[in-house]
Amino acid sequence: MTIAKDFAAKFAVAFVAVAMIFTMFAAPAQADEAEDLQALIDSLMAQIAALESGSGSTDSSVGSSMSSSSVCPYTWTRNLKMGSEGADVMKLQQFLNDNADTRVAVSGAGSAGAETMYYGPATAAAVSKFQVMYRAEVLSPTGLVNPTAYFGPSSRAKANMLCTSAPVVDNGSGEEVEEGEETEEETSNNGSVTLQGEGTLETFEIDDAEDEVQEAAEDEVVMEITAEAEDGDIEVARMTMELVANVGNEEVQPWDVFEEVSIWVDGDKVASFEADDEDNYLDEDEGTFRMSNLGLILEEDEEVDIYVAVSVMNSVDGADMNAAEWTIDVLSARTFDADGVADTDSFDEMDGAGITFDIVVEGVDDEAEISSNSSTPDSATLKVEDNTSESDEYVVHLFDIEVDEDSSDLVLDDAFVWVSVTNPVGNLATFAAEDVVADVYLTIDGKTESGDAVTGNEGAAIADGATERVGYRFEFDGLDLDADTDYTAEVSIMFEGADVVAGAGTEYDLGTGIMTDVDAQEAGAKWQVEGLDNDFVLEGDDDSETHTLNTVVPVISGVSVSESTNDDQTNGTVSFRFSVEADGENDIDNFTVANIVDAIAGGTLAPTPVLVKTSGDAVTNAAGDFTIEDGDEASFALTYTFTGTAPADNGSYFVTLESVLGVEVDETSDALDITGN
């Protein structure tokens, strides 16, 4: 049906309706009935007048394309919902009525020509239809599937975009402008915002943000603008910009490279330009375009940060050869003061210059790093069984994997963890790592894998006082590691039973030390972390603290330290005192200085400590070690003697008792000043 035929049909319906009313009330009526009749007639006549003026005319053949014939150009500046009232609600109803698929009502209040200023259920239903029509741009970006009936930021942005894209006409002066746009004046869009004073744009400084933008990047900020008004408030209504390919580029047309240019303030996208459509540019040869209806308010003497971002296509010729350098620039800014007086500031008159950035191959910045985690377990005694049963599973090491913010998403296939087993000086001459370690597990982002020994030395004999480092591989087979995300990795171990048999020794010595470490770039065992363009993009390393295995977990208490020197300070001692108690389940066997971890700093002297029992129930064995039986307690003195014999021995020495029998102590002496002869 054409517009003319549609109008004629509506007029005929209205005429017949009036005739019917007069027929119904042909008999004399009471006064109140006459008033009702007159009101109904007035309403019908108003609809006829609206139809005659062309408002509300619609073409049902438009389909899913919104028209802008009756209300556009127009900009909505606030969110609307059920119960909202105002002229902008009427404009919304008129806009929705321009499409048969989103009209508010077929007849009556809210229908074409009878729009109201009230946002009721019919308006809400029409907004829902509009949201479904443009689901990809209104609902999907915010994670929504079903319409909301709320005319919020995304719905408003789409409507504003449609309602400001008016046809291009000749204004009679030879200059082509958008329909409804004035060449010398432009209406302010601030709506409910009240400006003060006769403000002008004082500052408009631009700076670069990101020098490299990867292919397929979305909303990558490349320009930062600092704007400030003086002598009053202003509204920045639009900016004219350009995208220019630099000399040597393989791609020279912006619409072949960029999908979108957007403007952001306070984390919100306030405007966007569809850069992939050649027809959207003001001048295709110069790559100029306009960001309109910004509505950015600059209060007097208050700086506002404005960010310009670009979205890039996923394949750009020349990106792999550094032949994709672009410059983005702001040519002018259109502003309004409190009186609605417009002004256009040329960029040539402002501070700054265009911003240059390179488009690089997607994946060139892929990177991740292993780093320490402050919650990694402290040194501890881990309880193992005194038979052939395996122990509980102990978390022995935590570390972080930090994926760089500029990286693309990564994929982890193989990971490696090293387990170091130390044989303390004790009963057994040798044993192997496989006698100690039952299973090793690595957990990343909720996925746990069991490790397989891959270095071939898990069965090698470990002599008294020696350490063997065994590598374990964990096959994650495609674990996704997202860009700009930190992951905590957890290493846990189950241990073989010590198999303590009277008169027959043990499977391994009690007091055996355990430590784990990771090294992303270890030769022959590199972590296989793949980016888009490179493999093995993980860097860094980290170590756990040293843990001690025993069939009993002791209680260490009463720790104290003292220092003393002779008169000429050539000799001195540091002495620690502490008590050791068995935990009530098993005896503590073979307690010696080998079960103590210390650190000496301050000079060249490194004395060997002497451990003696001072009181309690400890039994001194023939080998000079101690046994504390189940439930007993004994006190000990651990003494370090420093003897200076040469000037090189001079120093202020500090001794730290880090742990006893795997239990963390962390007690440090005061300075012991030693003077060599």
N, C-alpha and C positions, 0 to 999 in steps of 0.2 A: 504494500500500500504506500502511495506517495504521501509526502507531507500535506499537500493540498487536499487529497482525498481523505486523509485522516482527519483533518480539521473539519471538512464538510460533514463527515460522519458524526463527529462529536457535536457539531452545531445542531445537526438534525435531531440527535438524541435529546439534547438540552431543550430544543424547541418543543418536541413532543411531550417532554416531561412537564414543561410549563403549561401546555395545553391541558394535560391530564389534571393538573392541580386545579386549574380554573373550572374544569368540568366537575370535579369532586366537590368543590365548594360553591356550586352554582346557587344553592339555596342560601337564604340570609344566614349569616354567622354571627356568633357572639363576639364581643370585643377582644377577648383573649385569643379566640380562634383566629380572628383577623390578624392579630399581631404575629402569631405563629406562621400564618400563611405568608405574611409580608417578609418575615425573616427567611423563609425557605426560598421565596422568589429572589430576594436580594442575593442569597448564596449562589443560586443557579446563574443569575445574571453576572456575578463576579467571575464564575468559571467560564461563561461565554466570552467575557471581555478578555480573560487571560488567553483563551484559545484564539481570539481575533488578533491579539498582539504577537502570537507566535511562541510565547513562553510555554514550555512543556511539550512542544512538538517533538516527536520521536520517530525514528525510522526503525522498525523492528527487524529490518534486514541487516542491521549493523553486526549482529552476532556477538562475538566475544571481544570486539574492539570498542573501547570507550570513546564516545563522541565528546566534543568540547564546544558545541554550537551555542548553548544557552547560558552557561555560567562561566566558562573559561575565557581568559586566564584568571585563575583565583588561587590563593595559597591559604591552606589551613594552618594555623599557628598553635593550636592546642589540641590535646587529646579529648575525644568525645566518647560518652558512654550513655547507658540508659539513665534518663533523668536530666541529661544536659539540655540547656536552653540557650538560644541565641541565634543571631543572623547567620553564623557559620553553620548551624545545624540545617537551616533552610537551604543554604548553598550546597551542603552535602546531599540533601534530598534531591535537589535539582540535578546535581551531578550524577547521582545514581539513577535517576529517572531518564537520563539520556540514553540508557541502554536497556532494552526490553528484558535482558537477562538479570538485571540488578535493580529493577524499579521497586520503589517503596510500596506503592499500591496501584491497583488498576483503576480504582475510582475512589472518590471521597478524600478525606484528609490524607495528605502525604502523596497523593497521586500527582501526575504532571499538571501543573497549573494551580494546584491546591496544596503546595508544600507548606509546611509549618515550621515553627522555630522550636519544636519539642522533639527530643530523641526518645521515641517510644519503641515498643516491640517491633513495629513494622520497619522502622529504620534499622534496628539491630539485625533483623532478618536480612535486609538488603545488604548491609555491611558484610554479613557472613557470606552471602553469595559473591560479593566482590572479592573477599579473601580467598574463596575457593577458586575463583576465576584466575587469580594471580598467585596461586599457592606457592610456586617456586620462589617468588620474590617477597611474599608477605609472611607466609607461615613457615616454610622449610628453613630459612636462615636462623629462626629462633627455636628450632627443634619441635615445632607444633605440627600436628597432623590435622586436627579438627579446627574449624573456624571458632573465633572467640566472641564475635559480635561487638568487639571493642575497637573503636577507631583510634588505635594507638600509633606509636612511632613508625612501625613498618607499613601499616595501612596508610597512614597520613603521607609518608614519603612517596609511596606509589601513586596515590591520588594527586599529590602536588606535581609529580613528574608528568603525569598524563594531562593535568589541567593547565600546565604552563607550556606545553608543546603545541602552541597554536600555529596555524598555517602562516607561511611567509607571504606578505603582500607588499605592494609598492605604496609608500606613504605620500606619493605625489612629488617628492623632492628628488626622485631618482635614487634614493637609498632604500634598500630592502631591509625591513625590520619585521619582527614577529608581530602577529596580529595582537592588538591590545597594548603593545609596547610603544612608548614615546621616545623620540630620539633625544630630546633635551631633558625630559622629566621622566622619572620612574617612581612608581608608587612604593612607599615603604611597606615592609611586611611584618613589622614588629608586633602588630596586633595588640595584645594586652599589656605589652611592655611600655612603660612611661619613660620617655627620655627627658633629660634636663639640659638647658643651655644651648648655646649655638656652637656645638662641638665641631672640631675638624680632626682629620687624621694626622697626628703628629709623628708617630713612629710606625714604620712598616719594614722591619729588618728580617731578612731571610738568611738561613744558614743550612748547611747540609746535615743530613741525619745518617744515611747509609750510603757508602761509596759503591757497594756492590749489591746488586739485586739478582737473585737466581731466577732462571727460567721457572715458570709456573708459580712464582711467588704471589701471594695474595695479601693485599693491603700492607705492603712494605713501605714504611715511612721514608721518604727521600728528602723532604724539605720541612724545616721548622720555621714558622713565621712568628715574630713577636710584634704585636700591634698595640698601639696605645692612642687614646684620644686626649685632646686638650681643649680647654674652654667650654667643656660640656660633654654630654654623651653623644654617641653616634651609633648608627646601625650600618654594618657592612652588608650590603644587599647582594653584591655580585663581584666576581673577580674574572678578568680576562687573562687567559694563560696560553702558553704554547709549549709544544713538545717538538724538539728539533734533533735530528740525527746529526752527529758530528762527522767531520770529514773522515772518510775511510770505512764508514759503516757498510756492512753488506745489506742490511735492511735500512731503508730510508723513509718509509712511510709509517707513521705512528700507529695507524690502524692495523698494520700487519704485525705489530709487536705488543701493543698494550690492549688489555681488555677493559680496564677501568682506571680512572683517576678519581680520588675521593678526598674529601676534606673532613678532618676530625677535630673535635674540641672536647676536652674532658672525657676522652674515651668513647665519645659518641660520634658516629658518622652523620654529619649534618648535610652533606651534599655529595653527589657522585656524577660523573660524566662517562657515558658509554663510549670509550675510546676506540672500540673495534669497529665502529660504523663510520665509514668515510663521510657520509652525508651529514654527520653531526658537527663537523668542523666548520668554523666561520670562514677560514681560508685554508683550503687543502694544501696549497703550495707552501704555506708557512706553518702549518700545524697548529693554528690558533683555535681556541675554543673558549666557551664561557661557562662559568659555574654560577648559576643564578639562584635567586630566592634563598640566600644563605641565612638571613635573619640573625647575623652575629652582632651582639650588643657589646659595645666597648664603653664602659663607664669611664668618666673623666679621671685621668691619671692612674688608671688601673691597667697593668699589662695583661694581655691575653695571649696564650700560646695556641697557635693554630698549626695543625700538622697536615701535610699533603702526602698522600700515599698512592702507590701505583700497584696494579695487578697485571702480571706479565703472562703472555702466552707460554705454552709448555715447550715450544721449539722455536728458537730464534737463530736465524742464520748468522754466523760469525761469533756467536757466544763462546765457542770453544777456541777461538783464535784472538780474543781481546779486540774484536772488530765490531763491537756493539756498544758504543758510548753515546749517551744521550744527554741533552740538557733540557731541564724543565724550568720555566721562568714565569713570573707574574708580570703582566704588562700594565695592568691598571686595576683599580679598585673603585667601585661605585658605593658611595655612602650617603646617609641621610642624617640630618640633625633633628632636634626636638620639634622644629617647625615644619618638618618635611622637606626642607630645602636640600636638593640633591647636589652632589659634587663628585667629580671624577678625578682621582689622583693618578697621574701617570707614573709608572714604575721608574722611569728615567729620572724622576725628581726625588726618588727615595733612596735610602741606603741599601746596599747589597747588590747582588748580581745573580744571574741564573745559576742553578745548581747542576753539576755534572755528575753522572753516575754510570757505572758499567753494568751491563747485563751479562752474567756469567753462566756457565753450564750448571744445570741443576746437579747438586751433589758435590760441587767443588769445595764447599765449606763443611762437609761432613766431618764431624769430630766428636769424640767422647773421651772421658778421662776417669781413671780410677783414683779415688782419694780416700783419706782416712775417715772413719766414722767415730765420733766422740763416744758412742755407746758401746764400742767393742769391749768384750769382757776383759776385766783385769786378770792378772795372774791368779791362779787358783789351784788347789789340789782337787783333782778329779778322781772320784771314787771308782775303782775297778773291783771286779769280783775276785775272791781268793780261790776260785775254782775255774772250770773251763767255760763258764757262762759269759756271754757278752755283757758289757756295761750298758747303762742308759745312754741315750744320745745327748751329747753335750754341744752347745753352741760355743765355739772357741774363737770365732773371728767374725766381725762385721766390717764391711767397707762399702763405699758408695761408687756408683757409676753415674757420672754426670754427662748427659748428652747436651752439646752446645746449642745455644738458642738459635744460631744461624745454620745449624745442621738440618738436613732432611731427616726423616725417620730412618732408623737403622735396624738391622737384623742380626741377631746373635745366633751363631751356629755352635761352634766349639769354644768352651772355656777351660782354663787350666788353673789348678790350685796345687801348691807344693806343700808337702808335710815333712817337717824335719823332726827326726827322732834322735834323742841324745841318750846314750848309755852312761849313767852315772858310775863313778868309781865304786864298785861294790862286789857282790858275790859272783856274778856271772862274768866270765871273760868276754863272751860275745852273745848277741842275739840279733835278729833281723827286724826290719820295720814291719814285715808281714806278720811277725809274732805279736806285734803290739796293736796295729791298726786293723779293725775288722771292716768298717765301712766309712766312706767319706761322702758327704752330701753337700750340694750347693743349691741354694734357693735364691731365685731372682724373680721379682714381680709375681710372687705366688706360685711359681713353677719350680719344682724340686727335681733334680737329677742326681743319680748315684754315679760316683766317679770310678773309672777304671785306671789302674796303675799302668803307665805307658812308658816309663823311663827304663824299665828293665832292671832296676837295682833294689826292688822291694825285698828281695831275698838275700841281699848282700850282708855279710857279717859286720856288726857294729862293735868295735872294740871298746874297752873301758875308756870313758872320757871322750869318745868320738861321736860324731853326728853323721847321719845319712839323710839326704834330702831326696824325696821321692815325688815324682810328678803324677797327677791324676787328671784325666780328661773327662769333661762333662758335655754330653751331646744334647744341646738344646734344640737343634734342628729348626731354626726359624722363629726365635722369640723376638717379637717386635719391641724396639726401644724408641719411644717417641721423642721427637725433637724438643729441646728446652725442658727436659724432665730429668729428675734425679731418682735413681733406683738404689735401694739398699740391698746388698748381697750378703747372704748368711752362710757361713761355713760351719757344719756340724760333723762330729765324729762319734762313732761307736768303737769301743776298744775290746780287744780279746781279754779273757780272764787271765789273771796272773798265774793261775794254777799252782798255788802254794801247797807243796806237799812236804810234810815233815821228813827231813833227812834226804830229800831228793831235789832241793833247790826250787827254782821258779821258772816259768816260761820266759819272763823278762824281769829285770830288776825293778823293785819298788823304788820310786823316786825318779823313774824315767821321765825325761823332759819332752814336751810336745810343743811345736810352734808351726804355724802355717803362714805362707806368704803368697802373694799374687804379683805377677809381672806381665803386663799386657803384651810386651814385645820380646818375651823370652825366646832366645834362639831355639828353633825346633819345636816350640810350643806356644806360638803366638795366638792370642785370642782372635778367633775368626768373627769379627764384627764387620758387616758389609754395609756400605753406603750405596747411593745411587751410582756413583762413578768409581768408587775405590773399595777395596777390601782392607781388612786389618787397620781400621781407623781408630782403634782404641789405644790410648797411651796411659802411662802411669803405673805405679806399683804400691803395695802396702803390706805391712807385716802385722801378725797378731802378737800378743804378749806370750811369754813362755808359761806353760801349764805343767803341773807335776802329777804323775799317776801314782796312786797308792790305794791300798785296800782299806785305809782308814783316813778320815779327814780330821786333822788335828785342830785344836783350838789354841790360838796364840794370844797371850795376854800379858799385861804388866811390862810392856816394852819401855825401856829407858836407855839413855846413852850418857856417857861421861867422857871427858878428855883430860889428859895430864901430860906435862913435859918436865924434863929436868931443868936445872938452873940455866944452863947455857943453850937450851932448846935444841940440842943435837939429837935427843931421843924423846919420843913421846908415844902415848897409847890412846887409842879410842876403844872404849869397851861398851858393848851392848848387853843388856840383861833382859831376859824374857822367860815366860813359863810356857810349857807345852803340855797339853792334856789330850789323851786319847779320847775318841768320840763315844766310847761305850759300846762299839761294835767289834772292833778288831785292835790288835796290837800295832804300835808303830815300831817297825823294825829298821835296823841299819841307818839310824839318824846320824848324819855326819855333816861336815861343812859342805859336802857335795850337794846337800839339800838346801843350801842357802844361796840366794842371789844377792850380790852387793854391787856397789859402784864406788870407785875411788877417783877423786879429782883433785887437782891443785899442784901436781908436780910429777916427778919421775918415779918416786917410790911407790911400790905396789906390794905391800906385805901380805903374806898368807895368814888368814885368821886362825886362831886356836879356839876350839869349842870345848868347854869343860862343864860338868854338872856341878851346881853349887848346892842343890838340895832336892829332896823329893824322891820319887819312886823309880827313877830310871835305872836300868841295869846296864852297866858298862860291859861290853863284850870283849872277847880276846883281841879282836881286830881293831879295838879302839872306838867302835861305833856304839850307839845306844839303842836299847829297846825299852819302850814305854808300854806297859801292858794295858790291856783293855780297862778303861775307867781310871787309870792312874794319871798323876800329874808330876812334873819335875821342872825345876828352874835351872837355867843355863846362863853362862857368861861367854860372850863371843868377843875376843880381844884381837886388835890389830896393833902391832908394834912397828913404829917408824924409827929408823936409825939413819941419820944423815952422815954420810962419809965423804961427800965432795960438794963443792959449791953448786953443782948442777942439781943437787937434792933440795936446794932451798925452795920453800913454798908454803902456802897456807892450804893445808889438806882438809878435804871434807870426805866423810864416808857415809854412804847411804845404804841402810839395810832395806833392800827392796822386798824380799819375801823369805819366809821360813817354811820349809816343807810345802811349798806351793801356795801358802797363804800370804796375801799381800800385807806388807808392814809399812813401807815407805817412811822410815824414820831416818833423819839426817843429823849428823853431829855438828857442833859448832866448829869453827876454824881451828885447826891444830897447826901452829907455826913451827916449822922445822928449819934449823940453820945447819948447813953442811960444813964440814971442816975445811 
